[in-house]
Amino acid sequence: MKSILLHKHFEKKYSRLPRKIKDAFKERRNLFLADIHSPLLNVHALHGEHGGYQSFNVTGDIRVIFRETKEEVFLFMDIGTHGELYS
């Protein structure tokens, strides 16, 4: 069974998000747990500074950066807009 851990940086940024984005995140988190390969998530590996991490879409512009720490255990590291995360 998949489980998710939240990095304190993720928690801090998540707490500042508007309710609408938090609700969208919860829906995508549930989809992530049910089917990490769902095309709606667009899970993809990151390169460069974020090498070793992956990302998935929450909304059109909001992304979550994560990595698998152990089999079926995922650490959500960061959340934000594409520009915030990759600029």
OpenMM code with the backbone's topology and positions (N, CA, C; nanometers):
from openmm import Vec3, app, unit

residues = "MET LYS SER ILE LEU LEU HIS LYS HIS PHE GLU LYS LYS TYR SER ARG LEU PRO ARG LYS ILE LYS ASP ALA PHE LYS GLU ARG ARG ASN LEU PHE LEU ALA ASP ILE HIS SER PRO LEU LEU ASN VAL HIS ALA LEU HIS GLY GLU HIS GLY GLY TYR GLN SER PHE ASN VAL THR GLY ASP ILE ARG VAL ILE PHE ARG GLU THR LYS GLU GLU VAL PHE LEU PHE MET ASP ILE GLY THR HIS GLY GLU LEU TYR SER".split()
positions = [
    Vec3(0.0838, -0.1178, 0.0000),
    Vec3(0.0000, 0.0000, 0.0000),
    Vec3(0.0887, 0.1248, 0.0000),
    Vec3(0.0576, 0.2196, -0.0873),
    Vec3(0.1346, 0.3430, -0.0966),
    Vec3(0.1096, 0.4302, 0.0262),
    Vec3(0.2149, 0.5005, 0.0667),
    Vec3(0.1985, 0.6005, 0.1723),
    Vec3(0.2762, 0.7257, 0.1343),
    Vec3(0.2339, 0.8363, 0.1927),
    Vec3(0.2924, 0.9660, 0.1609),
    Vec3(0.3432, 1.0307, 0.2888),
    Vec3(0.4653, 1.0819, 0.2812),
    Vec3(0.5227, 1.1620, 0.3886),
    Vec3(0.5340, 1.3049, 0.3369),
    Vec3(0.5189, 1.4021, 0.4246),
    Vec3(0.5268, 1.5420, 0.3846),
    Vec3(0.6496, 1.6074, 0.4473),
    Vec3(0.7339, 1.6642, 0.3630),
    Vec3(0.8502, 1.7399, 0.4098),
    Vec3(0.7985, 1.8688, 0.4749),
    Vec3(0.8686, 1.9215, 0.5741),
    Vec3(0.8219, 2.0419, 0.6427),
    Vec3(0.8141, 2.1616, 0.5476),
    Vec3(0.8996, 2.1657, 0.4472),
    Vec3(0.8928, 2.2722, 0.3461),
    Vec3(0.7611, 2.2627, 0.2688),
    Vec3(0.7221, 2.1406, 0.2327),
    Vec3(0.5949, 2.1191, 0.1635),
    Vec3(0.4794, 2.1670, 0.2521),
    Vec3(0.4806, 2.1253, 0.3784),
    Vec3(0.3725, 2.1619, 0.4702),
    Vec3(0.3588, 2.3135, 0.4836),
    Vec3(0.4710, 2.3832, 0.4921),
    Vec3(0.4693, 2.5288, 0.5060),
    Vec3(0.4071, 2.5943, 0.3832),
    Vec3(0.4496, 2.5521, 0.2648),
    Vec3(0.3955, 2.6109, 0.1422),
    Vec3(0.2490, 2.5726, 0.1216),
    Vec3(0.2148, 2.4478, 0.1554),
    Vec3(0.0759, 2.4024, 0.1413),
    Vec3(-0.0167, 2.4857, 0.2297),
    Vec3(0.0274, 2.5186, 0.3501),
    Vec3(-0.0571, 2.5927, 0.4440),
    Vec3(-0.0940, 2.7316, 0.3909),
    Vec3(-0.0147, 2.7855, 0.2999),
    Vec3(-0.0385, 2.9188, 0.2441),
    Vec3(-0.1255, 2.9179, 0.1176),
    Vec3(-0.1573, 2.7997, 0.0675),
    Vec3(-0.2339, 2.7910, -0.0572),
    Vec3(-0.3801, 2.8251, -0.0347),
    Vec3(-0.4462, 2.8786, -0.1380),
    Vec3(-0.5905, 2.9030, -0.1281),
    Vec3(-0.6680, 2.7714, -0.1172),
    Vec3(-0.7846, 2.7773, -0.0578),
    Vec3(-0.8691, 2.6596, -0.0370),
    Vec3(-0.8928, 2.5839, -0.1680),
    Vec3(-0.9164, 2.6552, -0.2767),
    Vec3(-0.9439, 2.5902, -0.4063),
    Vec3(-0.8270, 2.5006, -0.4495),
    Vec3(-0.7048, 2.5486, -0.4306),
    Vec3(-0.5864, 2.4703, -0.4673),
    Vec3(-0.5693, 2.3522, -0.3717),
    Vec3(-0.5948, 2.3740, -0.2440),
    Vec3(-0.5870, 2.2640, -0.1467),
    Vec3(-0.6851, 2.1532, -0.1814),
    Vec3(-0.8049, 2.1914, -0.2215),
    Vec3(-0.9055, 2.0913, -0.2605),
    Vec3(-0.8604, 2.0143, -0.3844),
    Vec3(-0.8046, 2.0862, -0.4817),
    Vec3(-0.7539, 2.0205, -0.6033),
    Vec3(-0.6396, 1.9265, -0.5679),
    Vec3(-0.5516, 1.9694, -0.4759),
    Vec3(-0.4417, 1.8831, -0.4337),
    Vec3(-0.4947, 1.7537, -0.3721),
    Vec3(-0.5932, 1.7635, -0.2856),
    Vec3(-0.6474, 1.6444, -0.2191),
    Vec3(-0.7028, 1.5447, -0.3204),
    Vec3(-0.7700, 1.5958, -0.4232),
    Vec3(-0.8217, 1.5077, -0.5286),
    Vec3(-0.7076, 1.4382, -0.6025),
    Vec3(-0.6044, 1.5134, -0.6375),
    Vec3(-0.4911, 1.4553, -0.7109),
    Vec3(-0.4091, 1.3622, -0.6221),
    Vec3(-0.3981, 1.3944, -0.4944),
    Vec3(-0.3276, 1.3059, -0.4009),
    Vec3(-0.3985, 1.1703, -0.3948),
    Vec3(-0.5307, 1.1726, -0.3889),
    Vec3(-0.6068, 1.0480, -0.3854),
    Vec3(-0.5894, 0.9697, -0.5150),
    Vec3(-0.5870, 1.0399, -0.6277),
    Vec3(-0.5619, 0.9748, -0.7564),
    Vec3(-0.4209, 0.9171, -0.7586),
    Vec3(-0.3246, 0.9901, -0.7070),
    Vec3(-0.1851, 0.9443, -0.6979),
    Vec3(-0.1787, 0.8124, -0.6209),
    Vec3(-0.2480, 0.8052, -0.5094),
    Vec3(-0.2470, 0.6835, -0.4277),
    Vec3(-0.3161, 0.5665, -0.4989),
    Vec3(-0.4193, 0.5980, -0.5762),
    Vec3(-0.4935, 0.4933, -0.6469),
    Vec3(-0.4228, 0.4485, -0.7744),
    Vec3(-0.3653, 0.5439, -0.8499),
    Vec3(-0.3045, 0.5117, -0.9793),
    Vec3(-0.1993, 0.6162, -1.0156),
    Vec3(-0.0776, 0.5930, -0.9732),
    Vec3(0.0317, 0.6882, -0.9972),
    Vec3(0.0562, 0.7105, -1.1471),
    Vec3(0.0117, 0.6193, -1.2299),
    Vec3(0.0340, 0.6301, -1.3743),
    Vec3(-0.0825, 0.6945, -1.4493),
    Vec3(-0.1781, 0.7501, -1.3772),
    Vec3(-0.2916, 0.8170, -1.4422),
    Vec3(-0.2412, 0.9320, -1.5290),
    Vec3(-0.2914, 0.9416, -1.6518),
    Vec3(-0.2484, 1.0509, -1.7398),
    Vec3(-0.2836, 1.1893, -1.6841),
    Vec3(-0.3833, 1.1987, -1.5988),
    Vec3(-0.4196, 1.3278, -1.5400),
    Vec3(-0.3081, 1.3846, -1.4533),
    Vec3(-0.2291, 1.2961, -1.3940),
    Vec3(-0.1204, 1.3411, -1.3071),
    Vec3(0.0018, 1.3875, -1.3852),
    Vec3(0.0231, 1.3302, -1.5022),
    Vec3(0.1411, 1.3621, -1.5833),
    Vec3(0.2698, 1.3486, -1.5011),
    Vec3(0.2859, 1.2367, -1.4323),
    Vec3(0.4067, 1.2116, -1.3532),
    Vec3(0.5261, 1.2020, -1.4475),
    Vec3(0.6308, 1.2760, -1.4139),
    Vec3(0.7502, 1.2726, -1.4976),
    Vec3(0.8737, 1.2999, -1.4129),
    Vec3(0.9859, 1.2441, -1.4574),
    Vec3(1.1143, 1.2622, -1.3894),
    Vec3(1.1666, 1.4029, -1.4155),
    Vec3(1.2352, 1.4562, -1.3167),
    Vec3(1.2957, 1.5886, -1.3302),
    Vec3(1.4451, 1.5747, -1.3544),
    Vec3(1.5039, 1.6789, -1.4095),
    Vec3(1.6454, 1.6775, -1.4444),
    Vec3(1.7151, 1.7981, -1.3843),
    Vec3(1.8446, 1.8041, -1.3997),
    Vec3(1.9225, 1.9185, -1.3533),
    Vec3(1.9207, 1.9294, -1.2026),
    Vec3(1.8891, 2.0473, -1.1537),
    Vec3(1.8868, 2.0759, -1.0100),
    Vec3(1.7945, 1.9811, -0.9330),
    Vec3(1.6895, 1.9347, -0.9972),
    Vec3(1.5912, 1.8465, -0.9328),
    Vec3(1.6072, 1.7008, -0.9751),
    Vec3(1.7247, 1.6648, -1.0257),
    Vec3(1.7492, 1.5266, -1.0658),
    Vec3(1.7243, 1.4309, -0.9503),
    Vec3(1.6632, 1.3185, -0.9796),
    Vec3(1.6305, 1.2203, -0.8764),
    Vec3(1.4904, 1.2385, -0.8198),
    Vec3(1.4252, 1.3480, -0.8575),
    Vec3(1.2889, 1.3757, -0.8130),
    Vec3(1.1934, 1.3598, -0.9303),
    Vec3(1.0665, 1.3555, -0.8975),
    Vec3(0.9622, 1.3510, -0.9983),
    Vec3(0.8603, 1.4600, -0.9667),
    Vec3(0.7703, 1.4831, -1.0583),
    Vec3(0.6691, 1.5863, -1.0414),
    Vec3(0.5355, 1.5346, -1.0927),
    Vec3(0.4269, 1.5877, -1.0367),
    Vec3(0.2949, 1.5635, -1.0937),
    Vec3(0.2124, 1.6912, -1.0894),
    Vec3(0.1138, 1.6984, -1.1784),
    Vec3(0.0286, 1.8159, -1.1913),
    Vec3(-0.0863, 1.8105, -1.0911),
    Vec3(-0.1092, 1.9229, -1.0244),
    Vec3(-0.2274, 1.9390, -0.9395),
    Vec3(-0.3332, 2.0140, -1.0195),
    Vec3(-0.2932, 2.1253, -1.0791),
    Vec3(-0.3789, 2.2021, -1.1708),
    Vec3(-0.2942, 2.2306, -1.2940),
    Vec3(-0.3427, 2.3174, -1.3810),
    Vec3(-0.2667, 2.3512, -1.5001),
    Vec3(-0.1280, 2.4046, -1.4701),
    Vec3(-0.1119, 2.4790, -1.3591),
    Vec3(0.0169, 2.5394, -1.3289),
    Vec3(0.0766, 2.4941, -1.1958),
    Vec3(-0.0008, 2.4321, -1.1095),
    Vec3(0.0492, 2.3895, -0.9781),
    Vec3(0.1076, 2.2489, -0.9886),
    Vec3(0.2286, 2.2323, -0.9346),
    Vec3(0.2996, 2.1040, -0.9390),
    Vec3(0.3398, 2.0611, -0.7989),
    Vec3(0.3585, 1.9296, -0.7813),
    Vec3(0.4158, 1.8724, -0.6597),
    Vec3(0.5453, 1.8033, -0.6992),
    Vec3(0.6523, 1.8318, -0.6256),
    Vec3(0.7798, 1.7631, -0.6445),
    Vec3(0.7908, 1.6572, -0.5353),
    Vec3(0.8259, 1.5352, -0.5769),
    Vec3(0.8329, 1.4245, -0.4815),
    Vec3(0.9420, 1.3266, -0.5214),
    Vec3(0.9714, 1.2360, -0.4291),
    Vec3(1.0609, 1.1243, -0.4608),
    Vec3(1.0144, 1.0027, -0.3815),
    Vec3(1.0488, 0.8874, -0.4330),
    Vec3(1.0170, 0.7628, -0.3638),
    Vec3(1.1331, 0.7325, -0.2700),
    Vec3(1.1054, 0.7251, -0.1397),
    Vec3(1.2108, 0.7020, -0.0411),
    Vec3(1.2347, 0.5537, -0.0174),
    Vec3(1.1287, 0.4775, -0.0175),
    Vec3(1.1324, 0.3312, -0.0086),
    Vec3(1.0233, 0.2829, -0.1020),
    Vec3(1.0173, 0.1550, -0.1236),
    Vec3(0.9129, 0.1025, -0.2104),
    Vec3(0.7764, 0.1409, -0.1554),
    Vec3(0.6997, 0.2110, -0.2405),
    Vec3(0.5629, 0.2522, -0.2081),
    Vec3(0.5555, 0.3613, -0.1002),
    Vec3(0.6666, 0.4258, -0.0661),
    Vec3(0.6677, 0.5378, 0.0289),
    Vec3(0.7204, 0.6604, -0.0455),
    Vec3(0.6381, 0.7642, -0.0515),
    Vec3(0.6703, 0.8827, -0.1298),
    Vec3(0.6809, 1.0045, -0.0387),
    Vec3(0.7854, 1.0838, -0.0593),
    Vec3(0.8073, 1.2061, 0.0170),
    Vec3(0.7730, 1.3244, -0.0726),
    Vec3(0.6690, 1.3981, -0.0359),
    Vec3(0.6320, 1.5191, -0.1090),
    Vec3(0.7199, 1.6313, -0.0560),
    Vec3(0.8041, 1.6859, -0.1430),
    Vec3(0.9051, 1.7842, -0.1043),
    Vec3(0.8583, 1.9295, -0.1187),
    Vec3(0.7851, 1.9588, -0.2259),
    Vec3(0.7517, 2.0980, -0.2555),
    Vec3(0.6235, 2.1033, -0.3363),
    Vec3(0.5560, 2.2174, -0.3285),
    Vec3(0.4359, 2.2427, -0.4076),
    Vec3(0.4378, 2.3887, -0.4475),
    Vec3(0.3953, 2.4179, -0.5696),
    Vec3(0.3905, 2.5562, -0.6152),
    Vec3(0.3673, 2.5625, -0.7644),
    Vec3(0.3704, 2.6838, -0.8169),
    Vec3(0.3531, 2.7002, -0.9604),
    Vec3(0.4798, 2.6544, -1.0321),
    Vec3(0.4646, 2.6285, -1.1582),
    Vec3(0.5790, 2.5869, -1.2402),
    Vec3(0.6919, 2.6894, -1.2268),
    Vec3(0.6581, 2.8169, -1.2361),
    Vec3(0.7583, 2.9233, -1.2265),
    Vec3(0.8278, 2.9281, -1.0904),
    Vec3(0.7522, 2.9080, -0.9834),
    Vec3(0.8109, 2.9091, -0.8489),
    Vec3(0.9087, 2.7940, -0.8283),
    Vec3(0.8740, 2.6791, -0.8795),
    Vec3(0.9524, 2.5593, -0.8546),
    Vec3(1.0753, 2.5472, -0.9432),
    Vec3(1.0655, 2.5931, -1.0664),
    Vec3(1.1725, 2.5659, -1.1626),
    Vec3(1.2495, 2.6892, -1.2089),
    Vec3(1.2220, 2.8044, -1.1527),
    Vec3(1.2937, 2.9263, -1.1959),
    Vec3(1.4113, 2.9558, -1.1052),
] * unit.nanometer
topology = app.Topology()
chain = topology.addChain("A")
for resn in residues:
    res = topology.addResidue(resn, chain)
    for name in ("N", "CA", "C"):
        topology.addAtom(name, app.Element.getBySymbol(name[0]), res)
